[in-house]
């Protein structure tokens, strides 16, 4: 099917992003349960999800706060977990950088794993898309996820301990990332960055305050960047 208008690209993005609701709902619900168990009330929990809008960083920050970790380390760790979003933004800039400021500001807030994964694949597959078409696709890909993430967080906060452990909602976090890893491993540099980050994370698992994640993320980015430079130099 040929897509020619911004509206048609919006709905294509909507369809491509829709499958992620099957992980966004249990993931958001789990965060709501976790947050209320940590002592946050419903308003604080919803505000946390709406303001940060980054599940992995939210879980990281909340876990560290429960462990009475110093605030500076909490912020640094949550920021480290979310550093990938800065890389997402840099990757999307050539495609969306010419859009109006207000659209770019909205896109910055809505840049999450799912919207990036869908969008970058689509933009590379159809490089002739116009900027309005790309923006329409981007917003379409995240539209099914955003309201359900907030709603699921609310439901988790309300239900709290009433959800039995046998439901195993914590499967959502690893499943989400596993579903995105395959399409993202497009070059040798990507693979090297992932392998280095995984190896360093395993080696630093005993570092206090989960700082091993910060170390692993930094090592992975350095390794990936160096691999990319070497590959560029070796190309004929």
Secondary structure, 3 states (H helix, E strand, C coil): CCCCCHHHHHHHHHHHHHCCHHHHHHHHHHHHHHHHHCCCCHHHHHHHHHHHCCHHHHHHHHHHHHCCCCHHHHHHHHHHHCHHHHHHHHHHHHHHCCCCHHHHHHHHHCCCHHHHHHHHHHHHHCCCCCHHHHHHHHHHHHHHHHHHHHHHHHHHHHHHHHCCHHHCCCHHHHHHHHHHHHHHCCCHHHHHHHHHHHHHHHHCCCCHHHHHHHHHHHHHHHHHHHHHHHHHHHCC
